[in-house]
Amino acid sequence: MTKTTISTKTAISTIIKKAADELDLYLPSSVLSTFEKYYELLIKHGEHVNLTAIKTPEDVATLHFLDSLMLLNTTDFKNKTVIDIGSGAGFPGIPIKIVEPSIKITLLDATKKRITFLTELCKSLEIDAVCFHARAEEFIRDVDVLQTCPQRESYDIVVSRAVAPLNILCELCLPYININGYFPVMKSINSDDEIIEALNAIKTLGAEIIKTIPYTIPGTDITHRIILIHKKSETPEKYPRRFARIEKKPL
C-alpha cells in the first residue's frame, strides 16, 4: 500500500467521522471503509467518464459525501423507497444508502456511461440498488417499465442534485412521489426568487413547501438550503410534459 493511498483513506475517514460526531451520527468503521472505496472508484473511473470536477479527498468528502448526507436531517429515510433522479456519480443517493442501508434505492440518469459506472460502483461497494438509463420525463411513461415496475407515485422520497430551476425540477420529480411522500430539494441559500417562481408548479403538481432548512456543510463555511416539499395529492397524469415543453413554458 502506497503512502498516497494511506493519506487519501485517512483524509476521507477522518473528515467523515469528525462530521458524523458533530451531527451525533454513529458510523461504524465498515461505513467509513465504504466511503474510502467509493472515493477510489470515483477518481479511477473519472479519468474516462465525466463524473466530477472535484478531485481531492477533502473536497469529495465534504462537497459530495457530507453534503449528500445532510438530507438525512430533513425527513425519516429508514425503510423508505427512494429514487435519485439525475444521479450522475451517485450523489446524493449512494452516500444516503451507505449510511441508511434500509432504504430501497433506484438510481436514474440520462447518460449511459454514468449508469455503467453506477452499476459497477454498486457491485463493488456491495450496495443493493437498481440503476436505469433514461430521462426522467420519459422513464415514468416507458411502456416496458410500466409492465414490471410502475414508477408514477411509487416512491416515498425523491432526491436530486440536478442543476435545474426549481419549477422545472419539480415537474420532473414530483410525479414519482407517492401521496404523503417528500422531495427535499438541495438549493443555494440565495434561492428565495426561485422558490417564489416555483410556487405555482408545486401547487399544480399536488404538493406544498413544508419548510426551508439552511445548513453549513461540516468542515466548511459553505452554506446551502434544503427546501422540503410534501406531496399532498395526486399529480395530474399529463405531467411531466416533454422536456422541450417544460423548458419553453415552465409551470
Secondary structure, DSSP 8 states (H G I E B T S, - for coil): --HHHHHHHHHHHHHHHHHHHHTT----HHHHHHHHHHHHHHHHHHTTS---S--SHHHIIIIIIIHHHGGGGTS--TT-EEEEET-TTTTTHHHHHHH-TTSEEEEEES-HHHHHHHHHHHHHHT--EEEEES-HHHHTT-HHHHHHS--TT-EEEEE----S-HHHHHHHHGGGEEEEEEEEEEEETT-HHHHHHHHHHHHHTTEEEEEEEEEE-TTS--EEEEEEEEE-S---TT-S--HHHHHHS--
